[in-house]
Amino acid sequence: MTISTLEHNQEEDTFDYLALDLSDPCVLLNTLQKLRQVVVQEGQDIFNQWRSRIQRQEFLSSGLNLAHYMALRRHDLRPLQAALIPWGLSSLGRLEARVMPNLDAVIATLGAICHVSSANLPIRPSIGAFLEGDRLLHQHTEDVFGQTLAHRRVRIMVTLPMEAASHYEFVRDLLQRGTNCVRINCAHDRANLWEAMISNVRQAEKETGNSCKVLMDLAGPKPRIGLVMTPNQKHRIFQGECLVLTRDMPSMTDATCFQANCTLPGVLDQLQVGATAWIDDGRIGARVESLTDQGVLLRITHASLKGSKLLPDKGLNFPDTDLQLSPLTDKDREDLDFVATHADIVGYSFVQSANDIKLLQQELADRMPQREIAIVAKIETPQAVSNLPELIVQAAGQQPFAVMIARGDLAIAIGYQRLAEMQEEILWLCEAAHIPVIWATQVLENLVKKGIPSRAEMTDAAMAERAECVMLNKGPFVAEAVTILDDVLTRMQRHQLKKTPQLRALHSW
């Protein structure tokens, strides 16, 4: 059965494939042509809203491709994918970097199968046009992280410990083993130590001949546990027990509850009864039971069977509360005076909107108007996920830009069961914008901390090949972890390039 018209259900924003015989190549062709029309129109509408923010000419085509991708992914493509596969055509499953060229190539081939005049079809893209998205992703990655290595596409980033300020050989060893970028966490240490770390990195670059970018990560408005007071000399808190989070320094007015002050007391005023709280990267879970004059009373819902230690300086997360906080604190602004003159890349914590990006851009321009510094936006909240396209356009439209999937805070914010799904979607969206991604949080964590990797984290490290950079945290065995990660990534790129399997000859059988 041939259907000449295609229904477009505006309410669900999807095509009605049920009445179509997609096994007929001419019906399939007609369906794809109508889908193309919708993608062009809706994509242009999206892009027109972004155009005024894009000042870098090299991001114009990337922004348009991102708009086309968003327009395309509003529709359920699975019936089309299943119908394309028997014809040996692209199933559209790897078109992120080249939305329109991929659609046009499939349509042109189907047109030839159906003997449709080329005058009635989109022009088949040239090889150069088809691969332009891959070229732009490569270029934008090098704009942030520097030249690509001959043997490995994915970069390795290492968070520097304090010893990197005084132990030059440690830094040199990192670069010799394959580190391409170092991260300095501005939540720790001070400018004199940061300067010493960077000096050692620059010296190691000269000695080894290996380039290494410096990323300085602003601390941001991270609420944390302050001073902790425990009842009856207890050292661990158990499920069912209570914790009073206070605005001011705690005082043991209630001998039955743990007490601790919140380092950002304004956060407590935004919480409601029933709100979820997580402490220490999700090791302790709680729920707001009541609001008090002192602050909030939390009832512990998750803790170790042996009890969990409640320690100072551990992070607080409130995943179902939309905290109204500026992503730049007074400390961040002070740190930016140093960062703007010393770093190659600035890491932006708790960024949630395009206006947050604009705020940082203005702060950087006020300090070093002639210097171009790359921005890395850490995606760690549901709001950041929802606003990711606008974040990308605002940032990459003006300077080199990358996205970090901050999997620790993000998992707490959206739920662990959704992390893998959201991680994939962020990778896809960034590839559509030709923007590099950093795969972060607990990569080879056991290896870095204990010297022996778990089997699961080796698989995680291998999967990280689909990003453009992988971040290792600090630990006593981080240098050994760089060597192993370099080997894993080098091996994996023979088998996988982003989402595309590489079918080299198998030698195991």
C-alpha positions in Angstrom: 0.0 0.0 0.0 1.4 3.4 -1.0 0.5 6.4 1.1 1.2 9.7 -0.6 0.7 11.8 2.5 2.2 11.5 5.9 0.3 12.5 9.0 2.2 14.6 11.5 0.8 14.4 15.0 1.5 17.9 16.4 0.3 17.0 19.9 2.8 14.1 20.4 5.3 15.7 17.9 5.8 12.4 16.1 4.9 10.8 12.8 2.2 8.2 12.5 4.0 5.3 11.0 1.3 2.7 11.7 -0.6 3.3 8.4 2.6 3.1 6.3 4.1 0.1 4.5 7.7 1.0 5.2 8.9 -2.2 3.5 8.1 -0.4 0.2 11.2 1.6 -0.6 9.2 4.3 -2.3 7.0 4.8 0.8 10.2 4.9 2.9 11.6 7.5 0.5 8.5 9.6 0.7 8.5 9.4 4.5 12.1 10.4 4.8 11.6 13.4 2.4 8.7 14.7 4.5 10.7 14.1 7.7 13.5 16.1 6.1 11.2 19.0 5.4 10.1 19.1 9.0 13.7 18.9 10.3 14.8 21.8 8.0 11.9 24.0 9.0 12.0 23.3 12.8 15.8 23.3 12.9 15.9 26.7 11.2 13.4 28.0 13.8 15.6 26.8 16.6 18.7 28.2 15.0 17.2 31.6 14.5 16.6 31.9 18.2 20.3 31.2 18.8 21.9 33.2 16.0 22.5 36.4 17.9 24.6 34.6 20.5 27.0 33.1 18.0 30.0 35.3 17.4 32.5 32.7 16.3 32.1 32.0 12.6 33.5 28.5 13.1 30.6 27.6 15.3 27.8 28.6 12.9 27.5 25.3 11.0 27.9 23.4 14.3 25.1 25.4 15.8 22.9 24.7 12.8 23.7 21.0 12.9 22.7 21.0 16.6 19.4 22.6 15.8 18.7 20.1 13.1 19.6 17.3 15.5 17.2 18.6 18.1 14.5 18.9 15.5 15.1 15.3 14.3 15.2 13.8 17.8 11.8 15.1 18.6 10.5 12.2 16.6 10.6 8.5 17.2 12.8 7.1 14.5 12.8 3.5 15.4 10.3 2.3 12.7 12.4 4.1 10.1 15.6 2.6 11.4 14.1 -0.9 11.2 12.9 -0.3 7.6 16.3 1.1 6.4 18.5 -1.8 7.7 17.3 -4.4 5.2 18.3 -2.1 2.3 21.9 -1.9 3.6 21.5 1.8 4.3 22.5 3.9 7.2 19.9 3.5 10.0 20.5 7.1 11.1 21.9 5.8 14.4 25.3 7.6 14.0 24.3 10.8 12.3 25.0 13.2 15.3 27.9 15.1 13.6 26.2 15.3 10.2 22.4 15.4 10.4 21.5 16.8 7.0 24.3 15.1 5.0 23.3 11.8 6.4 19.6 12.3 5.7 20.4 13.5 2.2 22.7 10.5 1.4 20.1 8.0 2.5 17.4 9.9 0.5 19.5 10.0 -2.6 20.3 6.3 -2.5 16.6 5.4 -1.9 15.8 7.7 -4.9 18.1 5.7 -7.1 16.5 2.4 -5.9 13.0 3.9 -6.7 14.2 5.4 -10.0 13.2 8.9 -9.0 14.7 11.8 -11.0 17.6 13.4 -9.2 15.9 16.8 -9.9 13.3 15.8 -7.3 15.8 14.8 -4.6 18.3 16.6 -2.4 21.8 16.8 -3.8 23.9 13.8 -2.6 26.5 15.3 -0.3 30.2 15.2 -1.3 32.6 13.2 0.8 34.0 16.5 2.2 30.5 17.7 3.2 29.6 14.4 4.7 32.7 14.4 6.9 32.7 18.1 7.8 31.1 17.4 11.2 33.9 15.1 12.1 36.4 17.7 11.1 34.7 20.4 13.2 34.6 18.1 16.3 38.3 17.4 15.8 39.1 21.2 15.4 37.0 22.2 18.4 38.6 19.5 20.5 42.1 20.8 19.6 40.9 24.4 20.4 40.4 23.3 24.0 42.9 20.5 24.6 45.7 21.1 22.0 47.0 18.9 19.2 45.8 15.3 19.0 48.4 12.6 19.7 49.5 10.4 16.9 48.6 7.2 18.8 45.6 8.2 20.8 42.5 10.4 20.0 41.1 10.7 23.6 43.0 12.9 26.0 43.8 12.0 29.6 43.3 14.6 32.4 44.7 14.2 35.9 43.6 16.1 39.0 46.8 17.3 40.7 47.4 16.7 44.4 49.2 19.2 46.6 52.5 17.3 46.2 52.5 18.5 42.5 53.6 21.9 43.8 56.8 20.6 45.4 57.5 17.4 43.6 58.5 18.2 40.1 59.4 14.6 39.2 55.9 13.5 40.0 54.5 16.0 37.4 57.1 15.1 34.8 56.2 11.4 35.3 52.6 12.2 34.6 53.4 13.8 31.3 55.8 11.1 30.3 53.1 8.4 30.9 50.6 10.2 28.7 48.8 13.0 30.6 47.5 15.7 28.2 45.8 18.0 30.7 46.0 18.6 34.4 43.2 19.8 36.7 43.7 22.1 39.6 40.7 22.2 42.0 40.3 25.7 43.3 38.3 24.4 46.2 41.6 23.3 47.7 45.0 25.0 48.3 45.8 28.6 47.4 47.4 30.7 44.7 51.0 30.2 45.8 50.6 26.4 45.5 48.7 26.7 42.2 51.5 28.8 40.8 54.1 26.2 41.8 52.0 23.4 40.2 51.7 25.2 37.0 55.4 26.1 37.0 56.2 22.4 37.3 53.8 21.6 34.4 55.4 24.1 32.1 58.9 22.9 33.0 57.8 19.3 32.4 56.4 20.3 29.0 59.8 21.7 28.0 61.7 18.7 29.3 59.5 16.0 27.8 58.3 17.8 24.7 54.7 16.8 25.5 52.1 19.5 25.5 49.8 19.7 28.6 46.9 22.1 29.2 46.0 23.5 32.6 42.4 23.4 33.7 41.5 25.4 36.9 38.2 24.3 38.3 36.2 27.0 40.2 34.8 25.7 43.5 31.3 27.1 42.9 28.5 27.3 45.5 28.8 23.8 46.9 27.0 23.4 50.2 29.0 21.4 52.6 28.9 20.1 56.1 30.7 22.4 58.5 31.5 21.7 62.1 30.0 18.4 63.3 28.7 17.7 66.9 27.8 14.2 67.8 25.5 13.0 70.7 27.0 10.8 73.4 30.4 10.5 71.9 29.0 8.6 68.9 31.1 8.4 65.8 28.7 7.0 63.3 25.1 7.9 62.2 22.6 5.2 61.5 19.4 4.9 59.4 16.5 6.3 61.4 18.6 8.7 63.4 18.3 12.5 63.1 20.6 15.3 62.0 20.0 19.0 62.6 21.5 21.2 59.9 22.0 24.6 61.3 22.6 28.1 59.9 25.0 29.0 62.6 27.6 27.0 64.5 25.9 24.0 66.1 25.4 23.8 69.8 24.3 20.6 71.6 20.8 21.7 72.7 19.4 18.3 71.7 21.5 15.5 73.1 19.8 12.9 70.9 20.6 14.3 67.4 23.7 14.9 65.4 24.2 18.5 64.6 26.2 20.3 61.9 26.2 23.7 60.3 25.7 24.2 56.5 28.5 26.2 54.9 25.8 27.9 52.7 23.1 28.7 55.3 20.9 30.3 52.7 20.3 26.9 51.2 18.3 25.8 54.3 15.7 28.5 53.7 14.9 27.0 50.3 14.2 23.5 51.6 10.7 22.1 52.2 9.4 19.3 54.4 9.9 16.0 52.4 12.9 17.2 50.4 15.6 14.7 49.8 19.2 15.3 50.9 22.3 13.4 50.2 25.6 13.7 52.1 29.2 12.8 51.1 28.6 11.8 47.4 25.4 9.9 48.3 26.9 7.8 51.1 24.3 9.1 53.5 20.7 9.8 52.5 18.1 11.8 54.4 14.8 13.5 54.2 13.7 16.9 55.6 11.4 16.1 58.5 10.8 19.5 59.9 11.9 23.2 59.7 13.3 24.6 62.9 14.4 28.0 64.2 18.0 26.6 64.0 17.7 25.2 60.4 16.2 21.9 59.3 15.8 18.5 60.9 16.8 15.6 58.7 15.8 12.0 59.2 18.5 9.6 57.9 17.1 7.2 55.3 20.3 5.6 53.9 23.5 4.7 55.8 25.9 1.9 56.1 24.7 -1.1 58.2 27.6 -0.4 60.5 26.7 3.3 60.5 28.3 6.1 58.4 30.8 8.6 59.6 29.5 12.2 59.4 32.6 14.2 58.6 33.2 18.0 58.1 33.7 19.4 54.6 31.6 16.6 52.9 29.2 17.8 50.2 25.5 18.3 50.5 23.1 17.6 47.6 19.4 18.4 47.5 18.3 16.8 44.2 14.6 17.7 44.2 15.1 21.3 45.3 15.9 23.9 42.6 18.4 25.9 44.6 18.6 29.6 43.6 22.3 30.2 43.9 24.7 32.2 41.8 27.3 29.8 40.2 30.0 32.4 41.0 30.8 32.9 44.7 32.9 35.8 46.1 35.8 33.3 46.4 35.4 32.2 42.8 35.7 35.9 41.7 38.9 36.2 43.8 40.2 33.0 42.2 39.4 34.2 38.7 42.0 37.0 39.1 44.6 34.2 39.1 42.8 31.8 36.8 42.3 34.3 34.0 46.1 34.9 33.7 47.4 31.4 34.4 45.0 28.7 33.1 44.3 27.5 29.6 40.8 26.3 30.6 38.4 27.3 33.4 36.1 24.7 34.8 32.6 26.0 35.8 30.9 24.2 38.6 27.1 24.2 39.1 26.4 26.1 35.9 22.7 25.8 35.0 21.7 28.4 32.4 22.9 30.4 29.5 22.9 33.5 31.7 25.4 31.6 34.0 27.7 31.2 31.1 27.3 34.8 30.1 28.2 35.8 33.7 31.5 33.9 33.6 32.3 35.3 30.1 31.9 38.8 31.4 34.0 38.2 34.4 36.8 36.8 32.2 36.5 39.7 29.7 36.8 42.2 32.6 40.1 40.6 33.6 41.8 39.6 30.3 39.8 41.0 27.4 42.5 40.1 24.8 43.1 36.5 26.0 40.9 33.6 24.8 40.4 31.0 27.5 38.4 27.9 27.1 35.4 27.1 29.3 34.4 23.6 30.6 30.8 23.5 31.9 30.3 20.8 34.5 26.9 19.2 34.0 25.8 18.0 37.4 22.1 19.2 37.9 18.8 18.5 36.2 18.6 22.1 35.2 22.0 22.0 33.5 20.8 18.9 31.5 17.6 20.6 30.5 19.4 23.8 29.4 22.4 22.1 27.8 21.7 23.2 24.2 21.5 26.9 25.3 24.6 26.5 27.4 26.5 25.1 24.4 25.4 27.9 22.1 26.2 30.7 24.6 29.6 29.3 25.4 30.8 27.8 22.1 29.4 30.7 20.1 32.0 32.9 21.7 35.0 30.8 22.7 36.5 27.3 22.8 34.2 25.1 24.9 33.8 21.6 26.3 31.3 19.8 28.5 32.2 17.7 31.6 29.8 14.9 32.6 30.2 15.3 36.4 28.8 11.8 37.0 29.1 12.0 40.8 26.8 14.9 41.5 24.7 14.2 38.4 23.9 10.6 39.6 22.7 12.0 42.9 20.7 14.7 41.3 18.9 12.6 38.7 19.1 9.1 40.3 21.7 6.5 39.7 19.4 4.4 37.5 19.2 7.3 35.0 22.9 8.1 34.9 23.8 5.7 32.1 20.9 6.9 29.9 21.6 10.6 30.5 25.3 10.1 29.9 24.6 8.8 26.5 22.2 11.6 25.6 24.8 14.2 26.7 27.4 12.5 24.5 25.0 12.6 21.5 24.0 16.2 21.9 27.6 17.4 22.3 28.7 15.4 19.2 25.8 17.1 17.3 27.3 20.4 18.3 30.8 19.2 17.5 31.8 19.9 21.2 34.3 17.8 23.1 33.2 15.9 26.2 35.1 15.0 29.4 34.2 11.7 31.0 34.7 12.3 34.7 34.2 10.9 38.3 35.6 7.7 39.7 37.3 6.6 36.5 39.7 3.7 37.6 39.0 4.7 41.2 40.2 1.5 42.8 43.3 1.5 40.7 44.1 5.2 41.6 43.4 4.7 45.3 44.5 1.1 45.9 46.6 0.1 43.0 44.3 -2.7 41.7 41.5 -2.0 39.3 38.1 -3.6 39.5 36.7 -5.4 36.5 33.7 -3.0 36.2 35.9 0.1 36.2 38.1 -1.3 33.4 34.9 -1.7 31.3 34.0 1.9 32.2 37.4 3.1 31.1 37.0 1.3 27.8 33.6 2.9 27.3 35.1 6.3 27.9 36.7 6.1 24.4 33.5 7.7 23.1 34.4 11.0 24.9 37.2 13.3 23.9 38.9 13.4 27.3 38.9 11.2 30.4 39.5 12.5 33.9 41.4 10.7 36.7 41.1 11.9 40.3 44.1 12.1 42.5 45.4 9.1 44.5 48.7 7.4 45.4 48.6 5.2 42.2 47.5 7.9 39.7 50.7 7.7 37.6 50.2 3.9 37.1 46.6 4.6 36.3 47.6 7.0 33.5 49.8 4.2 31.9 46.9 1.7 32.0 44.3 4.2 30.8 46.6 5.2 27.9 46.9 1.5 26.9 43.1 0.9 27.2 42.2 4.0 25.2 44.8 3.2 22.5 43.5 -0.4 22.2 39.8 0.6 22.2 40.1 3.2 19.4 41.0 0.3 17.1 37.6 -1.1 17.8 35.4 2.0 18.4 35.2 5.6 17.2 32.6 7.5 19.1 29.4 5.4 18.4 30.8 3.6 15.4 32.4 0.1 15.7 35.7 -0.2 13.9 35.8 -3.7 12.3 39.5 -4.4 12.2 40.5 -8.0 11.6 39.9 -10.2 14.7 43.1 -12.1 15.8 41.6 -14.1 18.7 40.1 -16.8 16.5 
